[in-house]
Amino acid sequence: MKVIDMHCDTLSELLGRRERGKAAGLRQNDCHVDLLRMKESRYLLQNFAMFVVLEGFGDPWERVCALHRYYQEELERNQDILAPVLRFSDIAENEAQGKLSALLTVEEGGVCRGETEKLRELYRMGVRMITLTWNFDNEIGHPNFDAQKKQQMKHVMKTWREYTAGMSASADGTSASADGTSACAAGASACAAGASACAAGTAEWEQKRREAQFFVDAYLHTPNLTGGLTGKGREMVAEMEGLGIIPDVSHLSDAGFYDVLEVTKKPFVASHSNARAVCPNVRNMTDDMIRRLAGRGGVMGLNFCADFLEEKPLGEKNPGTVEAVVRHARHIADVGGVEVLGLGSDFDGIDTNEGLPGVQSMEKLWHALHEAGFSEDALDKVFYGNVLRVYRDTLG
């Protein structure tokens, strides 16, 4: 067994810890990903994303540069077991030397602010894949969430959290805090999991839960069918393909997916996206998208985020299971063929999936998929072969 994972947010997690005064490093840590566990789990390559939130860090270009400096430090510190991938042949060379391969990516094309020179600078910095959008509009395109519904959901969820916090405080005699802090990213339904056991089940609680659920479902189940790539976005995606940077359509709107399909000629990826037919969250891909991506020779990576695998009602914990990942894998392979399926864990960018809590869990997933009917040859494709094929066809 070999493993290639197309997406993790470990660089951002570790740099954030350092900035908060906590000692942490890539070689060994208590995150979802570290190098020693990757070696034990027979990883061939890990994509390391430089994840930047457009709102909250000032100049996004400065943030991506800070993440790049941190990445370079970790490469230097761990050069005995880790080496970068700048061209396809580096992967085999690193493996022959007994080293893990690291492929640098950016999660948020908005760091370029629409400037093609910054795109070229990212290539010079070693970036070989860019997630075109995260959850904000940028100069390239639009995410797959409705901006108006997002504001409605924020208000509804704030009200819901205040209500559940108040019920909990009434039960235990403490004062409630209603600071509106969400435990989720990008509107995942887990943000409401805080209802107290004493409140759950009452008529009032159920009525308020249903009201909040209505708005959450409207937000999470309504794709963006009109806001695709901008004119500048089309130009930048074409420039990416020319440079040898793989466009990543995870987070991008439905309309944007079809625009990328039109603009590009080579394979592209959805680095960390699941099947919408299995879980209706708009972060997942429709069956038509899966077929179109397969037809282009691209790959989509199974995302281990529990809320993108299986929806739970508000107030109910969603721990994440390996069985849910298997259901998505089976559906994607049935729809698009096994050649479109890869891994995109989203480790260190999601709440821990209790069924697959870190890189040490990949063998468990392999066995679960094998028991579900995937042959060993098919699993070799899913775990590394399909992504290698895309990298061969795009990295040069």
Secondary structure, DSSP 8 states (H G I E B T S, - for coil): --EEES-B-HHHHHHHHHHTT----SSS-SSS--HHHHHHTTEEEEEEEEE--TTTSSSHHHHHHHHHHHHHHHHHHTTTTEEE-SSTHHHHHHHHTT-EEEEEEEE-GGGGTT-HHHHHHHHHTTEEEEES-SSS--SS--BSS-HHHHHHHHHHHHHHHHHHHHHHHHHHT---------SSSTT-GGGGTT--TTTTTSHHHHHHHHHHHHHHHHHHT---SS----HHHHHHHHHHHHHT-EEE-TTB-HHHHHHHHHH--S--EETT--BTTTS--TTSB-HHHHHHHHHHT-EEEE---HHHH----TTS-----HHHHHHHHHHHHHHH-GGGEEE---BTSS--BTTB-SGGGHHHHHHHHHHTT--HHHHHIIIIIHHHHHHHHHH-
